[in-house]
Amino acid sequence: SGRCALARPADDLSRLKAAGKKAIYMGIENGYGVGTDLDAIRRYHQRGVTYITLCHTRNNAICDSSSDTTQLWGGLSPYGRKVVKLMNKLGMLIDLSHASEATFWEVLKRSKRPVFASHSSAKALFGHDRNLTDEQLRALAQQGGVVQVCPCPDFLRKDLKNATLSDFMNHLQHCIEVAGIDHVGIGTDFDGGGGVKGCNGDNDLINITVRLLEAGYTEEEIGKLWGGNFLRVMKEVQQ
């Protein structure tokens, strides 16, 4: 407790940082964990969960996944539509990483608040099912959301064993060019397969900042990528 604390409102981050602590936001990666009980979502929210990734690598009761071999709902299920509505009402962030493209478009249509993709990359550079098309990137930005680009080898190139920081930077800068500097962030997924040569842990994250400086990005722009844009969306959703 002397080094870190659970955070909930967006402003908790700066408050805890000023106190010399790490801020930890709780999320659920895969709505499978809430079953088909809307009250479970309310209970998780009351206990401090700030976001839910609607699905993971398989379809669930909420929606279709990008990685499943079949499409169960063609997007959101009838229950999933209720989930989106409730999360908007509660002020919980909706995470569209892992969601199928049909799910993505239906959520953008139905959500009254901005949404985000916590760890995805650019399909224009590598055609992985987990990546977003340029059309999706532009739509996410138009809705006010954020895509957090991920240094996970699987999403960056076909020869994933040789994925490097340069590959990640290519995806990051492509997303900035398409979605705009106000709608891009960084989501490492270090606990789920993330990490490339040159950026393989928290101690390497400064290497991304160095590359951004070398590319001519300003301190303000780098601040947006390193959490500023995400916190803006979090504030809007929580309000």
N, C-alpha and C positions, 0 to 999 in steps of 0.2 A: 504493500500500500504506500510505501514511501517513494516508490519509483514509478508507479502507474496507477491509473484509475479508470473505471468505466465511464464512458461519455455517452451523452444522449442528444441534447441540443447541439447544433452546429457550433455555437459559441463556446461550448465546453473545451474545444480543442485549444483555442488561444488562451483560455483561462488556465488550463492544466499545464500548457507549455510554459506559461509565465511562472508557474509554481515549480517548474523543473521536473514535470512528470510526463510520461507517455500517456496519450489518450487512446483508449480502446473502445471502438464502437462495435456493438454486437449485431451480427446479421445471420440469416439462415440461408445457406446455399442449397436450395432445392425445396420447393413448396410441398414435396412429398411428405415432409416432416409434420405438416399441419393437418394431413389427412383431408377429410371433407367436412371439417368442423370450423365454421367461421368464428365461433367463440374461442377456438384455440389461437387464432390470429390476434384476437383482442387480448388474450392472456399473455402472449409473447410480447405484444406491444407494451403492456403494462409493466412487464419485467425488463424493459429496456431495449428490445430488438428494434433497430432503426430501419432495416431493409430486409426484403426477401427476394432471393433469386428464384423466379417462378418455377424453374425446373433445372434438372442437371442433364445427364447424358441419355435419359430415357423419358418417354412420355409419362405424365402422371395425371392425377385427377383434375389438375388446373389447366394444363395446356400441353401442346406438342413440343418436343425437344428437337433441336437441329441435328442431333446425332443419332436419333432413333431411325431404324430402317423402315418403319411404317409411320403414317400419320393417323393418329387416333381421332382427333377432333377437328382437324382443318384449321387450327389456331387455338383459341380459348375454348374450354368447355363451358356449358351453362353455369356451372359452379365457378369456373375461373373468372367469368364476367362479374360475378358477385364479389370475388376476391379483389379484383381491380377496384371496384367501387368502394369496398370497405377500406382498402389500403389508402385510397385517396382521402376518405373521410377521417381516418385515424392520423394521417400525416406520416405514413410509412413510405419509404422509397421503393419503387418497383425496379428490379434489376432484370434486364433482358438478355444478359449473357447466357448462353446455352439454349435460348428459345429459338424455335423454328422461325423461318421468315414469315410464315403466315401468322404465327403468334405475335411476332414483332409488329406487323402492320395492324393487327386488330387491337393490340394494347395501345398503340399510338392513337388509334381512332377513338378508343373508349376512355382513356385516362384524361382526367381534367387537370392533371399536374404533370410537370416534366418527369421524364424517366431517365434511366441511365443504363449503360452496359459496363459492368464493373471490371471485366477483363476480356476484351475482344481485340481483333486487329483488322486489317484491311483486305478484303477479298480481291480487290483489284490487283494486289501484289502477290497473293497466294490464295488459291481457291479452296481453302479449308471450310468445312461446314460451320465452324465456330466464328468465322470472320464475317464482317458486315460489308455489303456492297456500297458503292458510292451513293446510290439512291437512298439507302438506309441511313448513311451518315448525314446526308443533307436533310433528310426528314427529321432525324433525331435533333439536329441543330435547330431546325425551324420550330420545333416544339419546345425548344429551350433546354434540352437535355445535354448529356455528356457521354462520350465514349472514352473509356479508359483503356489505352493500348497496353498490350500484355507482352512482356519478353519471354513468352513460352515458345520453345523451339518448334513444337507441333504446328503452331499457327503462322510461322514466319517464312518457312521455305520447305521445299520437298526434302532436301538433304538435311534433316533436322539435327543430325549429330554435329554438323559444322555451323550451326546457327550462332551468330555473333551479335555484339552490341550494334554493329553497323546495320544488320538486318532489322533489328528492332527500331533503330532510328529512322530507317526508310519507311517503315509502317507508321511511325509516329508523325513524321513530317507529311506523309501522304494524307493522313487523317486531318491534320491541321489545314492543309491546302484545300481539302474538300469541305470539311465541316466548319472551319474557322477556329481561330485561336481561343475563342470563348467557349468552345464546346468539346474540348479534348483534355484528357487527363492521363494518368498512368496507374495501371493496376497490375501489380507484379505477379500475383498468383504464386508466390514463392513456396506456399504450403501445398500447391497442387500441380506441380510440374514446371513452374516457371523458373527461369534462370538460363542465361546464355553466356558464352565466353565474353568476358568483359563486364558482365553484370549478373552475378550469381548469388547475390545476397544483399542484405541491407547495407553492408559496409561498402558495396560497389555502386550504390545509387548515385553518388556524387559524379560518377563517370558520365551519367546521362546529362547532368547539369553542365559538365565541361563541354560535352558535344553541342549542347544547345547554345552555350556562349560562343563557341567556335563558329556556329552557324549564323550568329548575329542576332539571336533572340535577346530581348531586353530583360532586365530583372523583373519588371512587371509581368511580362509575358510568361517567363519561367515560373513565377508565382502562381499564375493561373493554371498552368499545367500540373504543378506540384500541389494540387489540392484546392486552389482558389475556386476553380470552376465547379468542382464537386460540392464544396461547401455552399456555394451560391444556390445550387439546385436543392441541397438539403434544407437550407433555410426556407426556400420557397415552398417546398413540400410540407415541412413541419408547421409552417404558418397556417 
